[in-house]
Amino acid sequence: MCLSIPARVDRIDGHMAVCTVGESSYEASLEMLDMSEIQVGDYVLIHTGFALQKLDEEEALETLKTFEEFRNLNKDLDIEEQQHNTRIT
């Protein structure tokens, strides 16, 4: 299964962009997109170093919110598992 992530375009240099997801930055090629439609501040869907499509900001933020909810759920499950394992031993 492949996962692509929404990222904000922070800088464009030729066919490459520096994109940010949370506190992490990634370089992504813009060569698969119509570069005349991409500007700093836009959101793009990136996968394996390529921007695949431009996203509506609202859609991108909603997707990032869902990722954060899954991350928090995973943390809670890890804590619950640790507590369960402590009670067993």
C-alpha positions, -999 to +999 in steps of 0.1 A: +000+000+000+013+035-009+007+066+011+009+101-002+007+131+021-005+166+018+022+191+021+024+229+020+048+244-007+072+267+012+097+274-016+100+267-053+133+265-070+130+255-107+112+222-109+118+214-072+098+225-042+105+224-005+073+212+011+063+210+048+043+185+067+040+194+104+076+202+115+092+181+087+103+194+053+107+174+021+120+182-014+095+173-040+097+174-078+070+195-095+076+180-129+044+159-129+023+191-125+015+222-145+040+244-126+022+275-137-006+265-113+016+259-082+026+288-059+042+291-025+015+284+001-004+259-020-009+223-009+002+194-030+000+156-025+035+142-024+047+106-027+083+093-031+096+128-039+071+138-064+041+162-061+013+143-077-015+168-076-025+202-062-050+200-033-076+224-021-063+238+012-094+228+031-091+192+019-054+191+027-059+204+063-088+179+069-066+150+057-037+162+080-062+164+109-072+128+102-035+117+102-030+135+136-061+117+150-046+083+139-013+093+154-029+101+187-050+069+187-018+049+180-001+066+210-031+058+232-031+022+221+007+019+229+001+033+264-027+009+269-006-020+257+023-010+280-001-008+310-016-042+302+018-058+298+029-043+332-001-058+349+006-092+335+042-094+346 
